[in-house]
Amino acid sequence: MSAGVMPQGGGGGGRRRARRSRRSQPMSEINVTPFVDVMMVLLIIFMVAAPLLTVGVPIDMPETAANALPTDEEEPLTVTITAEGTVMIQETEVPQEELIARLRAIAAERESDRIFLRADREVIYDRVAVVMGALNAGGFSNIGLVTDIGGPTLDGSSG
């Protein structure tokens, strides 16, 4: 067996320098792993928090087979009619005689004329129609009726 010695000025040192020069060049690829991790955490947080952001007035809404309405950038304005016939804007009870005046004041501050109407299934249709008229008189012409999904359809099947 024999052992050889490589000259220092020649081939071996040049390779080392070439490796170092490649390492010192700026990286041209973006590492998106931290970005994806942050997005996944935010997605989970919003998925958990979204159901908590709904209006907290407990009512038993009817179920329908209708699809959900698209949402706006503004917080949705919701009017609720409870089983007792009480009218509430968001979570604040409003006397019947003040409803139109309060709706006009709110409409003046909002960009959208969309409003959501929630009513307990025990409320008679006449009461719902009167409140819908008040919503229209208050400046809201885009009224969405809120129901629970999964109800029966007209063809007899469940949605």
N, C-alpha and C positions, 0 to 999 in steps of 0.2 A: 504494500500500500504506500501510496505517496500522497503528500499534502502539498497543495500549491497556495501561493499567496497572490492575491489580486492587487494590482497597482492602485494606489489611492487616487491618483488624478484621473484615472480612466473611467471605465464603465460603471462600477458600483456606485460611486458618489453621484454621478449624473442621474441615475435612477431615483435616488433618494431626493434629490432636488426637484425632480419632475413631480414626484408625489407631493412634496410640500407645496409646490406652486399650484397644483390642482386643489389642494385643501384650502389654500388662501383665497381662491377665487370666490366671488359672491355666489351664493346658492340661487339658482334660477327657478327652483320649484317652490311652490307655496305649500306649507304644511297645514292642511285644513282640519286635521284631527281635533285641535282645541276648539275650533269654531263649531264643528259638528257636536262636540260634547256640550258646549254651552247652549246650542240650539235645542238639543234633546232635553236638557234640564228645564229650559224655559217652556218647552212644549208640555212637559209633564206638569209643571206648575200651573200653566193656563188650563190644562185639562181638569185638574183638580179644583181650581178656583172658579171656573166658569159656572158650574151649577150653583155656587154660593152667591153669584151676582144677580140672580133672578129676584123678582119682587117677593117679599116675604109675607104677603097676606095669604093665609091658608084658605083655599076654596076648593071645591070639588068640581073641576071643569068637565064638560062633556068631551067624549072622545070622537074623533073623526079620522077619515083616511086621507085628509089633506096634507100636502107637503109643507115644510117650514118656509116662512118668508125670508128673503135675504135681509141681512142686517145693514145698518148705516154706520157711519163713523161716530155719530152722536149717540149718547146713551138713549136707549129707547124709552119713550114716555108711555107709561102704562096707567090706565084707569081700570079699577076693579069694582065690581058690584058683588057684595057678599050675599050669602043666603038670606040674611036679614034685610037686604035691600040698601045697605049702607054703601055710599059711593066714596071711593078713595082714589086720590091721585098719588101714584107711587105707593107710599105707606102712610100717607096723611089723610085722615078722614075729612071730607068736605061736605058742609051742609048743602042741600039741594039748591037753595036760593043763591049760593055763592059760586056754584060750579062754573057757569058760563063766564063770569067775571075773572075767575082764576085762570081758566083756560085761555082767555084772551091775553092775559098778562104773560102767561107762559109762551103762547104762540108768538108774541112780539119779540121774545128773546131767542127763539129757536130758528134755525135755517130750514129745517124739514117740517112738513105738515103731516108727517106720519105719526100715528098714535095707535097703541094697542089696547084693545078692550077685552078684559077678562071678566067673565061672569060665572057664578056658581050655577050648576045645572038645575038647582031648585028655583032660580029666579024666573019669573014669568016673562014671556017674550015682550009684553007691553012695556015693562020696566026697561028692558034692554033697548028697545026702540026709542024710548024717551031719552035715555042717556046718549044714544047715538045721535039724536037730533041736537042735544046740548053740545056734543063734541063738534058737530058741524058748525053750529052757531058760534062756538068758541074759536073757530079758525082752523080746525083740523078736518080736512076733507079726505085724507088718505087714512082710513080706519081699517086696521087689521084685527080680526076676531081671533083670539087665542084659544086653542083647544088642546087637549092631550091627544097624542097620536095613537094609532092602533085601534081605532073604533071601527064600527061596521061601515060597509060601503053600500051603495044602492043595489048592487047585484047580489047582496046577501053574504058576501065573503067578508072576512075580517082583514083590515089593512095592516 
